[in-house]
């Protein structure tokens, strides 16, 4: 009879004593909630860190895109300068040989 719920009555209230199994079940639930709250906290921190990494990545992408556009502009300026000096033609970048257009 150790696992039976015990009831003791007083004139104003009726008290119930939970069994050991019931108390273990309640403790298990409480532990489950605490564990889930801890995990949610850890996941939230990971999400914050990932968002920070994403923002840094996006900033770096924007920076490299601007550098790419700048490199394109440098190329256009160099082509214009070389065309003014040598006229239109073809350049073999491997040998550095320029062949004027006919």
N, C-alpha and C positions, 0 to 999 in steps of 0.2 A: 503493500500500500504506500510505498515511499513516493511513487510517481503520481498519486492521485492529487487532484486539486483539493486544497483544504479551505474550508469556509468557516470563518468564525463570525458570529453575529454579536453586535452590540445593539443597544436600543436605537441608535440613530443611523448606523451604517452597517453594511454587510461587507466585510473584507474577504478578499480571495487571495490565497497564496498560490502562485503559479508553481507548477512542477519543475523539476530540474530540466527536463527535456524542453519544456516551454521556455524557460529562462535561457537555455542554450540556443534555441531557435531565435529568440529576440536578440541575443548577443550576436549571433551569426548575421542577422539582418543589419544590425548596427555596424558591425565590422564591414559588411558589404558596402554599405553607404559610404563609410569613411574611405574605403579603398577606391570606390568610383570617384569620389570627390578629389582624392589625391591624383588619380589618373587624369581627370578632367583638367586639373590645374597644370599638370605636366604637359598635356596636349596643348593647352592654351599658350604656355610659354614656347613650345615648339612652333606653334603657329605664328607667334610674334616674331620669332627668329627667322622663320621662312619668309615672312612678309618683308623683313628688313633685308634679307638676301635678295629677294625679288626686286625691291626698290633699288638696291645697289646695282643689280644686273641691268635693270632698265636704264639707269643713269649711265652705266658704262656703254650700253648699246647706243644710246643717244650720242655720247661722246665720240664713239668710233664712227658712227654714221656721219657726224660733222667732219671728222678727219677724212673720211672717204670723199665727201663732197669737195673738201679742200684739195685733196690729191687730184681729183678730176680737173679742178680749176688749174692746178699747176701743169697738168698734162696739156690742157688746151693752150695755155700760155706758151709752153715749150714748143708745141706743134706750130703755133703761129709764128714764133720767133725763127724756127728752123725753116718754115716755108718762106718767110721773108728773105732769109739768107741764101737758101739753096733752091727754092722753088718747090712746086709739088713733085712728089715722087714716093718711092717705097724705101723703107729702112729695114734692113735685116738686123734685128737686135742681137742676134748671136754673134755676128761678125762685125757689126758696126758699119756695114757697107750701105751706102745710099745710092739708089738708082733713080735718076731723074725721070719724070713722066715724059712721054713722047708727044 
